Amino acid sequence: MFNHKDGVNAVRFLGVDAINKANSGHPGIVLGAAPMAYSLFVNELRINPKNSSWFDRDRFILSAGHGSALLYAINHLSGYDISLDDLKNFRQVGNTPGHPEYGYTDGVETTSGPLGQGISNAVGMAIAESHLAARFNKPNFDVINHYTYVICGDGDLQEGVALEACSLAGHLGLNKLIVLWDSNDIQLDGPTSLATSDDVAMKFKSMNWHYQLVEDGEDLEGVHKAILNAKAALDKPSLIEVKTVIGRGVSYEGTAKTHGSPIGDKERTHAAEKLGWNYAPFEVPAHVYELFNKKVTNRGEILNQEHNHLLSEYEKEYPELHKELMQFLNGKVKLNYKKYQKLIAKSKDATRNVSGIVLNQLSKENKNIIGGSADLTGSTKAKGADGDFTNENRLGRNINYGVREHAMAAINNGIALHGGLKVFAGAFFVFSDYCKPSIRLSALMGLPVTYVFTHDTVAVGEDGPTHQPIEQLVGLRAIPGLNVLRPADANETIASWKLAIESENVPTVLVLTRQNVTNLPGTNYDGVKRGAYVVSPEKERVDGVLLAAGSEVELAVEAQKSLRRRGIDVRVVSMPSHYLFSKQNAKYKESVLPNVPTLAIEAGSSMSWYEYTLHVMSIDSFGVSCPGNQAMEHFKFTSKEVVKRFLKIVK
């Protein structure tokens, strides 16, 4: 017989010991939620810790990422590459950071910490699983068949991003998404009643979720039974409310005091006596390791082997589908730049329209591209192929996110994390603010998500300052590891899509125009991939540089002609990507931007340009409501004004 009490306590006290040694962390969830995590891992979770990238594994997300010590403890016991020394080094430089980080610690499926993000990522994973299953599964060959499990807390379910994502999950009937809610009625500032009186059960039922209540969080069998019931609900995602006691075992259990402060040695002794744990800090008896080895590690290895055999038979029966599946999992997509140039017939068009043409063609050529817009496909032109992704059409590749920008970005991170699909999202550029927390996490995790943002300046026009971006460019450019591309014309838009879709570990933001721009003869892919390049060179000498991005490159070219008539020979440099230019060597940078008078031109915040010049023609105020061309004139974005500003520099 297995000693499940010791198994649960091993998880609890490894987590507590790690927190105590670090003198930092969140012990409340570790002590309170360990039983539900244990029941899930030991009874149901299909994982192979010795092959943690097995693609048909179940996904487990600790959305309440502050409880990372719980995740590290149970992953250590399950056989992931997390040692006791790693646990002893909790929250120090090493393998076990304060909140879980994807790609950093074995067995961590996403970087959770900002509440609401993990559960929203899980919705994306469930979308990916259902789409891939619909595409590749055949009778007797369920090569894609796994669940996405979440442990979330009260705080997660107060976050808007989580509720947006859960609303969409219910609408789509994502039945292989199962959420365990650590319902302890406590958050950092005190009882949840200080902040909310929602009937969460009714709320989730109204969003088409299956709901269950487990009244005692210590009831391992009750938790397991609820998970089985959830798996039997074939048309809805499931929320299992598990009533727990935060900080179970300490003298002040059930209070906010246990949430975010180490309990110390004295309370550790108190809790150990109360819960029946007779082992020293970081001591785990052999029978507990044996339990996890048999119930989790060995089971996972067998399941992985069985799946490998199924894949082998699948390859014999469906060789073309198997080949396509492997291509999907490889995740590589190529764009032939010259071929795509031939698709663009107009010499003058909005870059959002060009982007739509490119995306449509890419989607025809690559069945692994999926995504959609936040109720704006008609404006962003960012729409998926093969119809809408619905409960009835899991093969559809257009996800109708509705007016849910927050969730759209977080869900797309989950799709990317799952693997097998290349994902994009579309919105107005000003609403990138609603996506920014998730964009930041895309960069932190190195996920090749593509964000298509249109209506990029005050040229949006009559909708006015609420819809006219100003500071968004500099804000996104400041995010480490994020490639923000603002193409000047059709050629640069195609090049930007090539960089985005071929990226393997860098997220990309495409910032596109509503208004038409001329396709310039000097724009090209080789220049765009370097971040900045000369699009219209000087004729004889470099008297100065007009440095611009996006639609303002055309404006700079116009001004260049006027300056030449005055005997001033300048070059025009397009800088679609600060990020890519920063990666070039000093020699290349100097060849593009020599030490001569330079005027940067962009219809947005000036801040990101001062690295290259002290002279910036920009907009550092909010916009104005009027037709787009009038708005640009109002802010003096005219060829005449560019000339005037440049002459002030050289005089």
SULVEN-V893920 format. One record per pair of residues at least 24 apart in sequence whose C-alpha atoms are under 6 Angstrom apart, sorted by the first residue. I is the first residue (numbers start at 1). GAP is how many residues later the second one is. If there is no record, write none. Layout:
# SULVEN-V893920
i;gap
I;GAP
I;GAP
This chain:
# SULVEN-V893920
i;gap
7;281
8;27
11;62
11;63
14;59
14;268
15;54
15;55
15;58
17;264
18;69
18;70
18;72
19;243
20;242
20;244
23;239
24;238
25;235
26;41
26;233
26;234
26;235
28;218
28;219
28;230
28;231
29;38
29;217
30;40
31;216
31;217
32;212
32;213
32;214
32;215
32;216
35;183
39;181
42;253
42;254
46;254
47;253
48;252
48;253
49;30
49;31
56;88
58;88
58;89
58;90
59;89
60;89
60;90
61;89
62;88
62;89
63;49
63;55
63;56
63;88
63;89
64;88
64;89
65;34
65;47
65;48
66;33
66;47
68;31
68;32
78;214
78;218
78;219
81;25
115;41
116;40
116;43
116;45
116;46
120;42
120;45
120;290
120;291
121;289
121;290
121;292
121;293
122;292
123;288
124;287
124;288
124;290
124;291
125;289
125;290
125;293
126;51
128;287
131;263
131;264
147;29
148;29
149;29
149;30
150;29
150;30
151;28
151;29
151;30
152;29
152;30
153;28
153;29
161;245
161;246
164;243
165;242
167;40
170;37
170;38
170;39
172;218
172;219
173;62
173;63
173;218
174;62
174;63
175;59
175;60
175;61
175;62
177;60
178;60
179;60
180;60
181;59
181;60
181;61
182;60
183;59
183;60
183;61
184;59
184;60
184;61
184;62
186;70
188;68
190;66
209;27
209;28
209;29
210;26
210;28
211;27
211;28
211;29
212;28
213;27
213;28
214;28
215;28
216;27
217;25
217;26
217;27
249;25
328;92
329;91
331;89
333;169
334;168
335;163
347;171
347;172
348;168
348;169
348;170
348;171
349;167
349;168
350;163
350;164
350;165
350;166
350;167
351;161
351;162
352;160
352;161
354;136
356;25
356;26
368;53
368;54
369;52
369;53
369;54
370;27
370;53
371;27
371;28
371;52
371;53
371;54
372;26
372;27
372;53
373;52
373;53
373;54
374;27
374;28
374;29
374;30
374;31
374;53
375;27
375;28
380;74
382;44
405;29
405;30
406;28
406;29
409;26
409;29
410;28
423;26
424;25
424;26
424;27
425;26
425;27
426;26
426;27
427;26
428;25
428;26
428;27
429;24
429;25
429;26
429;27
430;37
430;39
443;38
443;39
443;64
446;59
446;60
447;58
447;59
447;60
448;55
448;56
448;57
448;58
448;59
449;58
450;57
450;58
450;59
451;58
452;58
453;57
453;58
454;57
454;58
454;59
455;58
455;59
456;56
456;57
458;165
459;169
460;168
461;165
461;166
461;167
462;163
462;164
462;165
464;160
464;161
465;157
465;158
465;159
468;155
470;134
470;135
471;134
474;134
482;25
483;25
483;96
484;24
484;25
484;93
485;24
485;25
485;91
485;92
486;25
486;64
486;90
487;63
487;89
488;62
488;63
488;65
489;30
490;29
491;33
495;30
530;50
530;51
531;44
531;45
531;46
531;47
531;49
531;50
532;42
532;43
532;49
533;40
533;41
533;59
534;38
534;39
535;37
535;38
536;35
536;36
537;34
538;31
538;32
538;33
542;27
542;28
543;26
543;27
544;26
544;52
544;53
544;54
545;25
545;26
545;27
545;53
546;26
546;52
546;53
547;25
547;26
547;52
547;53
548;26
548;52
548;53
549;25
549;26
549;27
555;84
558;81
559;80
559;84
